[in-house]
Amino acid sequence: MVLLHVLVYGVVLIFLAAVVARALRIVRTPVHLRWELYPVPHEKGKAAHGGSVLEEKDWWLTKHEVDHWGELRVMLAEILLLKGVWEHNRSLWVASFPLHFGLYLLIGNGALLLAAGALMRFGVVLNPAAGFGAMLFAFCTLLAWVGALLGAFGALLMLAKRILEPDMRRWSNPGHYFNALLLGAIDISLLLWLASDGGVIPRLAMFYSGILGASNLPFLPAAGLWHLGFVLLFLLVLPFTHMTHFFIKYFTYHNVRWEDAPNLPGGKLSREIGLAVAQTVSWAAPHVRSEGKKNWVDVAHDVKAEDRD
């Protein structure tokens, strides 16, 4: 069991370190070009009718009020319901929504059982046959079944679409197939475990308790060990795949799609733009003619000079 403790701790540490490293790398990248598409959800009092702060005279001189609830509503619809996929690719949504929502349910279930395991570390008795413990474990059992069924359906359907549909197959790489197979394996192994073991949920709570306290772990049957193995593999590879969109989307929305802070003299954005345009241009296109020496200011100056000529 010591080996299992080390394996779990190691995978979790690698996962957290890789996610933090990737997030820091994104934060430190140069300022991105804005989309300049309106309405922006955080436009207080204007987003509903498609307006923006640009409607106001001397808008950059007034305080820019941000509607964080407006942002949250849009983000929740996108995260939980995949609203963008529903609007732009309905046939893909049929597979993508159950795949993602099933995963959300399993993550929520895991969080509840982790909390239950923490309570057990403090001596709280959770009786699976009566009282609060019975209600909690019954609810977690329901979440596990629904999440695994939805996830398995979505993963298998997504895999089938990538194999059978020419348009999907054209844009699919080995990583897409691997991710669908791995998520399907997580869901199917959990279904097999639930079907063969009536004590899955209490056993998982005790497992989390043992992991949190570096103490004895409960016996896990073969299906449980397979499920645990697939989950650990998922955590290990996730930060190195495109599945990191689960947190990268935050930067896409807030730093690209919704970024509308005014560029004021001496301000933070002005400094960031100054650093960006001072970078050396490495493009080899003949019309750029940077020769790996000019920065963006030099290139823009040359273009303006040509226009005057």
N, C-alpha and C positions, 0 to 999 in steps of 0.2 A: 504493500500500500504506500510505502514511502516513495517509490518510483512514480506512482500515480499523482501524489502530491506535487512532486518536483515537476512533472510533466504539465500539470494544470497551471502551477505558478509560472513556469517558464513561458508557456503559450500566452497567458494573459499579459505578462510583462512585455513580451515582444509585440503583441497587438497594441497595447497602449503606447509604447515607445514609437512604433512605426506611425500610428495615427497622429500623435503629437508632432513628430518630425515632419510629416507631410503637410500638416496644417500650418506649421511655422514656415515651411518653404513657400506656401501659397501667400501667407501674410507678407512675406518679405519680397515678393515679386514686384516689378515696377507697376505703376498705376495703369489700369486697363482703359482702353477706349470705351466710352459710354455708348449705350445703345440709343439713348435719347428717344425712347418710345413712351408715349403717354396714353392713358393715365398711369401714374405710379401709385401703388396702393397706399403709400404713406402720405399722400397729399391730403391733408386734413380739410374736409369740407369740399374737396374738388374732384376726388377720384371717382365719385359716383356718377358725375356727368361727363367724365372724360377730360376734365380740365387740369390745370397745373398752376403752380405759383407764377409761371411766366405770364399769366394773364394780368398780373398786377404791375402797376407802374413802379419803376425803381425797386423791383422785387428783391434785388440783392442787398438793399439797404435795410430791409426789415428782417426780423427774426423768423427763421424758417421752422414752422411747427410741424412736427413729425407725428403721424398717427400710427403708433406701434400696433394698436389693435387691428387696424386695416392690414398691416403687413402680416400679422398673425393669422387672420382669417384666410388670406390667400395662401400662406404657407401650409396651414393645416389641410386645406382642400387639396393642395398639390401633394402633400406627403401621404395623407391618409387615403384619399380617393383617387390619386393620380389624375387630377382634373385635366392637365395638359394632354396626357395620352388619350383620355376620353374624347377631347375635343378634336384632336388632330389625327388620331390613328385608332379608331374604335375597335378594329379587329385585333390589334395588339393588346388593347386594354383588357380584353376577355381573358387573356393569359397572364398579363402582367399584374392586374389587380389582385387576383387570388394568390399569386406567388408572393407579392409584397405584403398583403394584408395578413395572410397566414403567418408570415415571418414576424410581423408586428405582434400578433397574438402570442406567439411562442416567446418572443422577447419579454412581453408583459408578464407572461406566466412565469418565466425565469426570474424576473424581478420580484414577483410575489413570493416565490419559493426561496429566493435568496433572503428576503426579509424574514420569512418564517424560520429559516436556518439561523439567522442572527438572533431572533427571539429565543430559540432553543439554546443558543450559547449562553444566554442570560438566565437560564433556568425555567423559562416559560414552557409549560406542558401543552402541547397541541395534540389533543386526542382525536385521531381520525374517525372515531366512532360516535363522538358526541360533542355538543357545544360548538364554540367558535372554530375549533380545529376541524370538525366535520364539515362545516359550511365552507371554510377556506379551501380544504382539499377537494370538496365536491366541485367548487367553482373552478379551481385549477385543473381538475380533470376535464371539465367541459372545455376550457380554453385549450388544453392540449389536444383534445380530439378535433375540435373545429379548426384550430390553427394548422395541425398536421394534415388534415384532409384538404383544406383549401390550398396549403402550400404544395402538397403532392400533386394535386390537380393542375395548379398553375405551372409548376416546374415541368411536368410531363407534356402539357400542352405547348409551353414555350419551346421545349426541345423539339417537339413534332413540327412546329411552325418553322423553326430554323432549318430543319432537315428537308421538309416537304415544299415549302413555299419559296419559289425562285428569288423573289425580292429579298426575303429574310436571309436566305442562304448566301446570297451575293455579299451581304454586309456582315456576315458572321465569321468570327475567327475562332481558333481552338479555345480561347479563354471563355467565350460565350457558352460553348457546349460544356466545358468543364464546370462552370458556375451553375448551370442548370442541373447537371448531373449531381453535383455536390449538395445543392439545396434539396433536390428530390430525395437523395439518400438520407439526409437529416430527417425529412418528414416521414419517409416510408419506414425507416428504422424505428422512429418513435411510435408509429402506428402498430408495428409488429410488437413492440414492447408493451404498449397499452393493451393490446389484444391478448397477450400471453401472461400478464402479470397484473393482478388487481391492486398491488401496492406500489405502483410506479410513483405516484405523487408524494406520499409520505417518505418513500425511499429517496427521492430527489431532495426533499427538504433536509433529511438527515445527511445526505451527501454534501449539500452546501454548508451545513453546520460543521461537518468534519473538515471541509476545506478552509472555512473561515478560522477555525480554531486549531488547525494543523493537528487534528486528532483522528481517531479511528473513523474509517469510512464504512458505510453499509455494504453488504454483498450486492453486486450488480450482476444480473444474468447476462447471457451472451448478447441478447438484443440491446440491453442497456449499455454494455461496453461498446458495441458497434455505434450506437447513437452518440455516446460520449466522444468516441474517436472522430466521427464525422463533424461534430460541433467544434472540437479542438482544431481540426484541420481547417475548417471554415474560418475560425478566428485567426489562424496562423497566416493564411493566404490573403484574407480580405484586404489588408492595407496595401497590398502590392498589385491589386487588380482594379478594374474600373468600378467595382462595387463601392469604392470610396466616395461615390457620388452621394452617399447618404449624409456626408457632412460637407463635401465640396460644393453641393448645390447652394449652401448658405452663402458662400462667397460669390457664386455665379449670380445669385439674385441681388445681394446687397451691394456688391462692388462693381457689378456690370449692368444688370438690367435696371436696378432701382437707384443707382448712384446719381444724385442730382445736386450735390453740395456746390455752392457758388465758388468760382475760382477768384478769390480776392487777393489783391497785392499783399505779399508777405505772409499769406496764409499757408496752411499745411498742404493743400492741394497744389498751390502754386509752386511750392518747393518740390513736391513729388513730380510734377510735370517738368520742372527744370532738370531734375536728375534723369528723367526718362529721355528727354530730347538731347541730353549731353552724351548719350550712349553712342558708341561707334556703330555705324551701319555695316553689317556683314553681307548684305544682299549682293548677289553677283549679277543681277539683271543689268543689261547695258544702259538702260535709261537712268539708272541710279548713279552709276559711276562714282561709287564711294571709295573703291580700291581698298576697302578695309581700313581706311584712315579717317574719313569724314564722319562727323556725327550728324544727327537729324537736322540740327540747325543749319549746318553747312549745306546739306542736300536741299533743304527748303530754300535757302538763299540762292543757290545755283539755279533752281527751277524758276524763281522769281526773276532772276537776271535774264534767263532765256525768254521768259514771257515779255519782258520789256524790249528785248531785241526784236 
